[in-house]
Amino acid sequence: MSDCDEYAFRKKTEKQLKKIIQMLEILTEEVYDMSVELDNLVLQVGETEGVEASVITLLNGIKIQLDEIIAELAAAQVDNAKLVELRDSLDASEQALAQAAANFTPPVP
């Protein structure tokens, strides 16, 4: 191989290496950006799960209070059909929310 051919080969190789390095730098930036986005998503999911758990706890507490009122009204022989209907509706809402939370919670890898 002549000096001229060797020089051309080195220049071509150098140019290709520079392109590869540029591509690696771009990929590194994209991976970093994706990592930041994933961290933010994990944080949002955690916050959402906390809110869902709080709502489920709140609904359960209200249902318990309604159960107590219904029991007291039954003991006093008062018609409590509307309260029973409200309690059952609240129970259904709690179950639907819990099911929705379970359906949208990603599995832990």
Summary of the structure (lengths in Angstrom):
residues: 109
radius of gyration: 31.7
end to end distance: 54.8
largest distance: 109.6
contacts: 232
relative contact order: 0.07
helix: 89%
strand: 0%
